[in-house]
Amino acid sequence: VSGRAAELDAADPLAGFPGRFLPSPDVVAYLDGNSLGRPPAAAAQRLADFVRDEWAGALIRGWTGDGPWTSPEGPWMEWPERIGDRIAEVAIGAAPGTTVLADSTTVLLYKLARAAVDAAPPGRTEVIACTDDFPTDRYVVEGIAAERGAAVVWAADVDEAAALAGPRTALVVASHVNFRTAELADGAAGTAAVQAAGARMLWDLSHSAGAVPLDLAGWGADLAVGCTYKFLCGGPGSPAYAYVRPDLHDVLRQPVQGWMGRADPFEMGPGYRPAPGIRHVVSGTPPILGAVPLVVGLDLLAEAGTAAVRAKSVALTEFAVELYDEWLAPLGVELVSPRDPARRGGHVTITRPGFRAVCDALWARGVLPDYREPDGIRLGLAPLSTTFAEVERGLAELRDLLARG
Ligand SMILES: *Cc1c(COP(=O)(O)O)cnc(C)c1O
């Protein structure tokens, strides 16, 4: 480790956090926190406690909180809203009662986008999406368009999508941080432009939450979804969240009408009546077990504070760009991500022909970034778990591999 990385780690106000994640013995540098966050050490204990005290201890009573035991997060039945409120407060800048935990990002994106298209006035028959957005977002939009006889209008990025919004637009779907380039959109401006055109905006926050401060309430956002297993450290396949602005709760109807989103599910009576508020976005039985580690991840984020997390994230990506300039640019590597940290999320993407094989070689050495077509290596720098020394180790391995040809 050079003096520079050691200096940055020594001055890091969040230096105590990486040690609170479980070690991965054969990993030299974990540079993929934007695909799967590392496990907080407390998550292992919390899972074991949950199985013993809550699952075994409460059994069926866990859903309602009856009997000798109640979960710290309340009866399981309330977890979608309770943990939704926690996400709203800690990660996305939204008010209580606007956010719910359920399903996967893909499924929630479908539910909200479909609801927005269904509720659009006659004549608004177009959905705008971005050609370079995360694949699931594009596929979901295409599926809804086919189902509803709507047209998809493709934009290059969020700015172009917002500019294209007009009298025929029902909905614009876009990521706040682009998964490939880390380009960071202006959430307030994008929302305002789309709303000024009379359309609704659905943000995908998967690559933002836990790295970039979000202010959905301040943006006046209509709709948003995001995943929890990236910077929020919820673990593989942890449930996703959906945000709906309160005045839209009674206007939008999501299409997967299930018993758990019905007013009084245990009445089990004929006909679906949506539960009041955000709850009707829930369809089936909430994914309780998968939410247990997420609570730990959210506690860590709350403890660190969003401002400190963003400052660390910027410092990590700045350091990666600095090492890129010094070591990798001379070897023919190009920087894909914006140089201006104000326009960049929590990862840095670099490119050079042949990077797929290079990424495989890095993995074989215990350096784990990820590879994205075409020829992109993404360095996902999780603010709570990544050290500057780790970034330097990983990029030094990359430099040495390239220098040796
Ligand atoms: C990771 C990610 C997803 C993931 O969707 P899943 O349904 O959890 O597979 C969706 N959108 C974006 C922008 C992502 O980065």
The ligand as a MOL file (V3000), in Angstrom:
LIG
                    3D

  0  0  0     0  0            999 V3000
M  V30 BEGIN CTAB
M  V30 COUNTS 15 15 0 0 0
M  V30 BEGIN ATOM
M  V30 1 C -29.7460 -4.2210 -10.2160 0
M  V30 2 C -30.7990 -3.4990 -10.9710 0
M  V30 3 C -32.0650 -4.0640 -11.1480 0
M  V30 4 C -32.3310 -5.4440 -10.6270 0
M  V30 5 O -33.6110 -5.9310 -10.8190 0
M  V30 6 P -34.0060 -7.3320 -10.1720 0
M  V30 7 O -35.4280 -7.4670 -10.4050 0
M  V30 8 O -33.5950 -7.2900 -8.7280 0
M  V30 9 O -33.1880 -8.3880 -10.8500 0
M  V30 10 C -33.0200 -3.3270 -11.8130 0
M  V30 11 N -32.7330 -2.0980 -12.2940 0
M  V30 12 C -31.5030 -1.5250 -12.1520 0
M  V30 13 C -31.2340 -0.1580 -12.6800 0
M  V30 14 C -30.5020 -2.2250 -11.4930 0
M  V30 15 O -29.2970 -1.6660 -11.3490 0
M  V30 END ATOM
M  V30 BEGIN BOND
M  V30 1 1 1 2
M  V30 2 1 2 3
M  V30 3 2 2 14
M  V30 4 1 3 4
M  V30 5 2 3 10
M  V30 6 1 4 5
M  V30 7 1 5 6
M  V30 8 2 6 7
M  V30 9 1 6 8
M  V30 10 1 6 9
M  V30 11 1 10 11
M  V30 12 2 11 12
M  V30 13 1 12 13
M  V30 14 1 12 14
M  V30 15 1 14 15
M  V30 END BOND
M  V30 END CTAB
M  END
